[in-house]
Amino acid sequence: MSNPSLSSVMKTLPVDIEIKFGTSNQRVRGTWVGQREGEYLIIEFPRKYNWSELQDWFNNSIGLVMRGVLDHGQVYAATGRVLGTTSRPYRTLYMSYPDTFEERSLRKVPRVEVELDASLCFTDEVAKPIGLDPDFKALTGRVTDLSKTGIAFETTMTLPCPQSSLMNQLIELSIKDEGKELVNVLSEVRSCRLLGEKRALIGLALDKRNREYQNSLSTLILHSKTIKSVWKEDK
């Protein structure tokens, strides 16, 4: 854990804002867009939120916690309070400049690099993301690493909805080997990074109590294309 200067590590990034009340909290997603060094941070919010409701939450809050993921895979957290809000030209929150800024590694759970074909689709159990292409069926791509609690999914397809709409969305991921499904898991989108014009990396969180996935981990690793290629070379 460290306490670096915000200006040295932060860029325009998606953030999670936890709004603290006396006995309860609310969480919303926004984008950190700038700051005035030592005075305040500037966070913008998408129009999917009811702005009047958000303003009520901010006005009645006793504090804020801002969290996000840096490019090098560190999660950061900063605490502050509401200084003010504006609705034009963008829905914007001004948050007091944090006294402390904490940074921690996400890699507490060991991950294994793999290469597995996969496809991602949205579950019917919850509402589809805002702005979803009505013709969308599935995102095809590959799983690039696995852990007991998470999966990294990479695709070269165009995202079917705005990047911010994917966050915290419940999805189904089908992992396959040569067209045969190995496992189908329900997971939650926790991060989405564009790696170029035609590449996106989506981080998925899984319930560690999911026995089907936990029991299939060793099978998934053995079916990885990188492992299978080693077997072929040995033969």
Long-range contacts (C-beta under 8 A, 24 or more apart in sequence): 1-102, 1-103, 1-104, 2-102, 2-103, 3-100, 3-101, 3-102, 3-103, 4-101, 4-103, 5-101, 6-35, 6-37, 6-41, 6-78, 6-97, 6-98, 6-101, 7-35, 7-37, 9-70, 9-76, 9-103, 10-35, 10-70, 10-76, 11-71, 13-68, 13-69, 13-70, 14-68, 14-69, 14-163, 14-164, 14-167, 14-191, 14-192, 15-43, 15-66, 15-67, 15-68, 16-66, 16-67, 16-68, 17-43, 17-64, 17-65, 17-66, 17-93, 18-64, 18-65, 18-66, 18-67, 19-57, 19-58, 19-61, 19-64, 20-61, 20-62, 20-63, 20-64, 20-65, 21-57, 21-60, 21-61, 21-62, 22-62, 26-57, 28-54, 29-164, 29-167, 29-168, 30-93, 31-164, 32-66, 32-68, 35-97, 36-97, 37-97, 38-97, 39-97, 40-83, 40-94, 40-95, 40-96, 40-97, 41-66, 41-78, 41-80, 41-94, 41-95, 41-96, 41-97, 41-98, 42-92, 42-93, 42-94, 42-95, 43-92, 43-93, 43-95, 44-90, 44-91, 44-92, 44-93, 45-91, 45-92, 45-93, 46-91, 46-130, 46-162, 46-164, 46-165, 47-91, 48-130, 48-165, 49-91, 51-87, 51-91, 54-85, 54-91, 55-85, 58-82, 58-85, 58-93, 64-95, 66-95, 66-98, 69-106, 69-191, 69-203, 70-103, 71-193, 73-105, 73-106, 73-107, 74-103, 74-104, 74-105, 74-106, 75-103, 75-104, 75-105, 75-106, 76-101, 76-102, 76-103, 76-104, 77-101, 77-102, 77-103, 77-104, 78-102, 109-147, 109-148, 109-149, 109-150, 110-147, 111-145, 111-146, 111-147, 111-150, 111-152, 112-145, 112-146, 112-147, 112-221, 113-144, 113-145, 113-226, 114-143, 114-144, 114-145, 114-146, 114-220, 114-221, 114-224, 114-226, 114-227, 115-142, 115-143, 115-144, 115-224, 115-225, 115-226, 116-142, 116-143, 116-175, 116-176, 116-177, 116-182, 116-220, 116-223, 116-224, 116-225, 117-142, 117-143, 117-175, 117-176, 117-177, 117-178, 117-179, 118-142, 118-143, 118-153, 118-173, 118-174, 118-175, 118-176, 119-173, 119-174, 119-176, 120-153, 120-155, 120-171, 120-172, 120-173, 120-174, 120-202, 121-171, 121-172, 121-174, 122-169, 122-170, 122-171, 122-172, 123-170, 123-171, 123-172, 123-186, 125-170, 126-169, 126-170, 129-161, 129-162, 129-165, 129-166, 129-169, 130-161, 130-162, 130-165, 131-161, 131-162, 131-165, 132-160, 132-161, 132-165, 133-160, 133-161, 136-160, 136-161, 143-173, 143-175, 143-220, 144-201, 146-217, 146-220, 146-221, 148-208, 148-214, 148-217, 149-205, 149-206, 149-208, 150-190, 150-203, 150-204, 150-205, 150-206, 151-185, 151-187, 151-203, 151-204, 151-206, 152-201, 152-202, 152-203, 152-204, 153-201, 153-202, 153-203, 153-204, 154-195, 154-199, 154-200, 154-201, 154-202, 155-199, 155-200, 155-202, 156-198, 156-199, 158-198, 159-192, 159-200, 163-192, 163-194, 163-200, 166-192, 166-202, 167-191, 167-192, 171-204, 173-204, 175-220, 177-223, 182-216, 182-219, 182-220, 182-223, 183-212, 183-213, 183-216, 183-219, 183-220, 185-210, 185-212, 185-213, 186-210
